[in-house]
Amino acid sequence: MDIKEIPYLPERLSGLGVLASNLWWSWHPGARMLFKMLDRQVWKESRHNPVKVLKELSKETFDSAAADKDYLRHYDIVLSRFHKEIKGNTCLLLEEIEEARMHSIVYFSAEYGLHHSLPFYAGGLGFLAGDFIKECSDLRVPLIAVGFMYPEGYLKQQIREDGWQENIEQILDRDSTSIFRVLDENGNQLIIKVPLIEPPIHVAVWKIAVGRVALYLMDTDIEINNPWNRGISARLYTGDIQQRLRQEIVLGIGGAEVLEKLGIKHSILHLNEGHAAFAMLERIRDNVLKGMNYSEASQYVKKTTVFTTHTPVVAGHDIFPFQLIEKYFHSYWPSLGLDRDSFLQLGLHPNDPDAGFNMTAFALRMSGFCNGVSKKHGEVTRKMWQSLWPDLPENKVPIDYITNGIHIPTWIEPKMKLLFNKYLGPGWVDDIDNPLIWELIDEIPDDELWKTHFWLKIKLIDAIRERARQRWVNNRISPSNILACGTLLDPSVLTIGFARRFVTYKRADLIFYNLERLKKLLNDRWRPIQIIFAGKAHPADDPGKRILQKIYNFARDPGLCGRIAFIEDYEEQFAQYMVHGVDVWLNNPLPPMEASGTSGMKAALNGVPHLSIMDGWWIEGYNGENGWAFNHEESEGNQCQKDAEAIYRILEEEIIPCYYKVSDHGIPADWVRIMKNSIKSNAAKFSARRMVKEYIDKFYIKELKEVQNA
Ligand SMILES: *Cc1c(COP(=O)(O)O)cnc(C)c1O
């Protein structure tokens, strides 16, 4: 076992090395506790990273744990549970499919949000992928995942004194995370060459164990590559179009080659967004090599491919100039039995045939099972792509929907989980997508739920102040910037959270639309509110950075009374604090741009109700009693003004009076009822378990039957 050269680990505790090398620990509080119990301070300083903890602790610490009865009892329970879950049979839902012929499902995604120690994500798409594979592990779905390792991550954000976002260089220390080299037969790191692409690109292969799911990650930063090739995997979503095409070639074609080299047979291909769509070409080529002609091979691949699209924005789809496609694929298309024109046609957008090779048009054409990620997004996508099926009316366009969900064990706060353990009965974790279980939320006494929530709010504000203190100590930034980091936040004040990527359509600055009206709310003597912002703009997105700067400057402005905070470098760990600890989660994108959204689901699960525009998942989630909604239907006029006014009205008339109406016992009973409704109505419905089961029912089972009949 290559567990990153841990200097010392007693035999009795060798299982700690096994646990640290499987991300299973990240969604099992009992397993995390094993590392925390060894040394709380080191655990905290490692930012909850078991590999670092094991590398740093002394021999004495391990020896004393190995002699501690209580520790060993806990250790034995966690390890037996781990082994039970990691071994064992595959998914019951798939049992009807003849096991021997089943092979696995492969899942491709350009990003995975798994844990903050693995910065391979930019936002929602990555967390969806991470939550998806964790749930597949829990449900024992035979799935293998493929993606990129980005040594420079996405970006580490630091805000300049004038509010402009800067990108701090930070290279991942690959030996201090739960990530491992995949070795070849000689014991060297496995390196593959991307087939048929000239000049050649080489890729090193890494692996992360995510419970039962193996995630293979590709890295081009190796000596054999020239500097330009080495940079392919440097960071997520580069702005350079040619480099971006090369990323997608490596992801799709290189990824398929990795599976081939590892001898992984698969029956189903699932593409999470269009970035990896070239993987379909390798499957076709494989079948052509086996003797099919192009049309047979592409039909077979079509019947066994799922494509999930996430982007309702036209500009969000990758389009590559034809001459770039020619440059990289001229030796590829003959291997499929295609000529230049028929190859380029695969990526044509019927309404704009000169624009270039459109990855989404390509993926939709070639996959037999396509879906959007909410009911509304399904409709929007059918409308957007109707021209690909000119003979079909819009409602017959073969694009379905499966609404996103979150992996509950990852996003539920451990203290909240203990509360649920107490009142939902012992088996609730195994029955997470059963709405009946969640009716038992009503059994939780109001004061217990409220106290737990309040404790989480204090924890959030403490974490914010600690970050501010460190910035003060390490960077000597000016006092007004330290205030902007949230040092004046007050736990007794109604707290609104807004945290997500800073892209213009999400309209982070909407609530500042009428500054005077907002100031009245922030400044109210008896019933004030405060707002916490966090999020990153894409490094090439100057309009996004300008919105961020505007908000940061509001946060520094004494006129807003220290009640606006901007927290730097939003990532998974801070996202956890936010969705657990604020009172209201605000979401106001410009409809219909939010395909689904998931951060509001994370908040709702922890009793933080959603105040959102009717878009994405909230159209399915809102029931009149579990949060607040506005813009129920489209109407004429200035959209920003209308939406901002709706937010002020709901705050003034509903949210603020309800929050501050406290009973004799100090509990805001009406508010707690909304918290309970939020958990009750959303948890099962927007769980990754419900989502993965839907993918199985709607797609995987049908596709496996095709494989059996082939
Ligand atoms: C969940 C999550 C997101 C996605 O949030 P949206 O609601 O889809 O915008 C982005 N970043 C982090 C760190 C998250 O945890």
PDBQT file of the ligand as one rigid body, heavy atoms in Angstrom, charges set to zero:
ROOT
HETATM    1  C1  LIG A 801     -22.727  23.759  -4.219  1.00  0.00    +0.000 C 
HETATM    2  C2  LIG A 801     -21.600  24.635  -4.578  1.00  0.00    +0.000 A 
HETATM    3  C3  LIG A 801     -21.650  25.409  -5.739  1.00  0.00    +0.000 A 
HETATM    4  C4  LIG A 801     -22.860  25.422  -6.656  1.00  0.00    +0.000 C 
HETATM    5  O1  LIG A 801     -23.771  26.384  -6.249  1.00  0.00    +0.000 OA
HETATM    6  P1  LIG A 801     -24.953  26.915  -7.203  1.00  0.00    +0.000 P 
HETATM    7  O2  LIG A 801     -26.156  27.031  -6.375  1.00  0.00    +0.000 OA
HETATM    8  O3  LIG A 801     -25.152  25.887  -8.283  1.00  0.00    +0.000 OA
HETATM    9  O4  LIG A 801     -24.485  28.207  -7.736  1.00  0.00    +0.000 OA
HETATM   10  C5  LIG A 801     -20.562  26.218  -6.045  1.00  0.00    +0.000 A 
HETATM   11  N1  LIG A 801     -19.473  26.268  -5.254  1.00  0.00    +0.000 NA
HETATM   12  C6  LIG A 801     -19.390  25.547  -4.116  1.00  0.00    +0.000 A 
HETATM   13  C7  LIG A 801     -18.145  25.640  -3.293  1.00  0.00    +0.000 C 
HETATM   14  C8  LIG A 801     -20.438  24.705  -3.747  1.00  0.00    +0.000 A 
HETATM   15  O5  LIG A 801     -20.340  23.968  -2.640  1.00  0.00    +0.000 OA
ENDROOT
TORSDOF 0
